[in-house]
Amino acid sequence: MLLQQWYSYQKQPDDDVTTHIVKLENLAHRLQTLSEKIPNQMIITKILITLPPSFKYFISAWESTQPNERTYQSYLTHKSYFKAHH
């Protein structure tokens, strides 16, 4: 059931972007506590593909970085962008 939630999850219209990201991260954490393997890259990808269109420039910039630089740690350092632009 949780895994199905993960794959079908979309941003809720009433959620700001920060809330949306927190919900996805919490869902991933809940899955991981149930021994489901949710790689960090999958979490980042899920967040990016569910962001509203106003974040297209951020997504484009993220995808333009070298693949080896698209780490979860790098994502966390850019996370403040979401708070400033929601």
N, C-alpha and C positions, 0 to 999 in steps of 0.2 A: 504494500500500500504506500509506504513512504517513497519507495523508488519510483512508483508511478507518479506520485506528487512531484518528485524532482524533475522528471522528464516533461511533465505537462505544465510546470509552473510558469506563469507569466506575471508581469508587474500588474498589480491591482491599481485601478484608476485613482483611488483615493490615497495611495501610498506615494510619498516623495521618494526620490531615488535612494537616499540613505536608508530609509525603512525597507525598501525593496531589497537592497543588498544585504542588510542584516537578516532579513527573513531567509534569503537564499543561503547565506553562510550558516545560519542556525539549522536549516534543513539538512545541509551537507554534514554538519557536525552530528546531528541525530542519526543520520545514516551511518556515519563512521563509528559511532558508539555501538551500532548493531552489526559491526564487522563488514559493512559494505565498503568497498574500495572506491572512494571518490577522489581521484587525483586532483591536486591543486589546479592543474591546467584546465581540468574539466569545470571546476568551480569558476575560474576566471572566464572561460568561454561562455558558460551559462549566464553569467552576469552581463557580459558584453552583448550577447544576442537578445537579451531581454530589456536592454536599455531603450528609453524612448528616442525617437529620431533626433532630438536636440543634442544628443551625445555623439552624433556621427563623426565629428571632427576628432573627438577623443578616441573613438574606436579606430578611425583611420590612422591616427598617430601611433596607437598601440600596435596595430598590424604592420606598421612601417618599421618598427624596431626589429633588431636582429632576434631571431627565434630564441637564441640562448640568453637574451636579456629579458625575455617575457616570463619572468619568474614570479612566484607568488609574493616574494619579498618586494620585488619591483612594483607589483600591483598595489601592495599595501602602502608604499610610499606615494603612489599616485591617488590613493583613495581620498585624500583631502580634496581633490578636484571635484568629486561627486558632491561633497558637502557645500562647496562654494558655488556650484552650478545647478543646484536642484531648484 
